[in-house]
Amino acid sequence: MDPRLPKSLATVNRVFRFLNRAGLATGPVSVLTVAGRKSGALHSTPVTAASVDGHRYLVAGYSDLEWAKNVRAANARGVAGAAGAAGAAAQGGAAGTGPGVVTLARGRRSERVRLNEITDADVKRKVVVAYAHTSPYAAKYLVDTGASPDRTDAGFAAAATQVAVFEVLSA
């Protein structure tokens, strides 16, 4: 696990994944599933979406977190989401999921979406500030990882240079 991340994160993530598999929605948390960029094996991680101006966004606490790298690779090669390596290899693609499609699940509801990385600095700042206000844990996470210097909107906006922001789009 990345040493910059809180030690409790692995345990918390396991709990959220378990609850999601049991069909229980847990606050604003969804579980993102994407194929690994090297193995093709499916990897799931809890994420919290932020809404800004009618659009949904996901924030990776660091731009180089594994799930963010996997999403970028999926977008680049057009293989992601529910297919997995075997299904993708057998069908020469992502088993009908399309380029860069991943799965977001929340309780019993699941949707296939595309994630488009945002590079516009102003949009990223706005999204990161909104993300920090989605739950007390989101704000704590940004501060605990060192991405944000403090729990102020200015601190959260400053964190935008260190995080990755993806817009959630229909697949």
NORMO-V16877 format. One record per backbone hydrogen bond with DSSP energy under -0.5 kcal/mol. NH is the residue of the N-H (numbers start at 1). CO is the residue of the C=O. Records with the same first field share a line. If there is no record, write none. Layout:
BEGIN
NH = CO + CO
END
This chain:
BEGIN
5 = 2
9 = 6
10 = 7
12 = 8
13 = 9
14 = 10
15 = 11
16 = 12
17 = 13
18 = 14
19 = 15
20 = 16
21 = 17
22 = 18
23 = 20
24 = 19
25 = 23
26 = 29
27 = 25
29 = 26
30 = 47
31 = 105
32 = 30 + 45
33 = 103
34 = 43
36 = 41
40 = 36
43 = 34
45 = 32
47 = 30
49 = 28
50 = 57
52 = 55
55 = 52
56 = 168
57 = 50
58 = 166
59 = 48
60 = 164
61 = 59
63 = 162
65 = 62
69 = 65
70 = 66
71 = 67
72 = 68
73 = 69
74 = 70
75 = 71
76 = 72
77 = 73
78 = 74
79 = 74
83 = 80
84 = 81
85 = 40
87 = 83
88 = 84
89 = 85
90 = 86
91 = 87
92 = 88 + 89
93 = 88
97 = 94
100 = 74
101 = 98
102 = 113
103 = 33
104 = 111
105 = 31
106 = 109
107 = 24
108 = 23
109 = 106
111 = 104
113 = 102 + 111
114 = 169
115 = 100
116 = 114 + 167
117 = 115
118 = 165
124 = 120
125 = 121
126 = 122
127 = 123
128 = 124
129 = 125
130 = 126
131 = 127
132 = 128
133 = 129 + 130
134 = 131
135 = 131
139 = 132 + 135
140 = 136
141 = 137
142 = 138
143 = 139
144 = 140
145 = 141
146 = 143
147 = 142
148 = 142
156 = 152
157 = 153
158 = 154
159 = 155
160 = 156 + 157
161 = 158
162 = 159
163 = 159
164 = 60
165 = 118
166 = 58
167 = 116
168 = 56
169 = 114 + 167
171 = 112
END
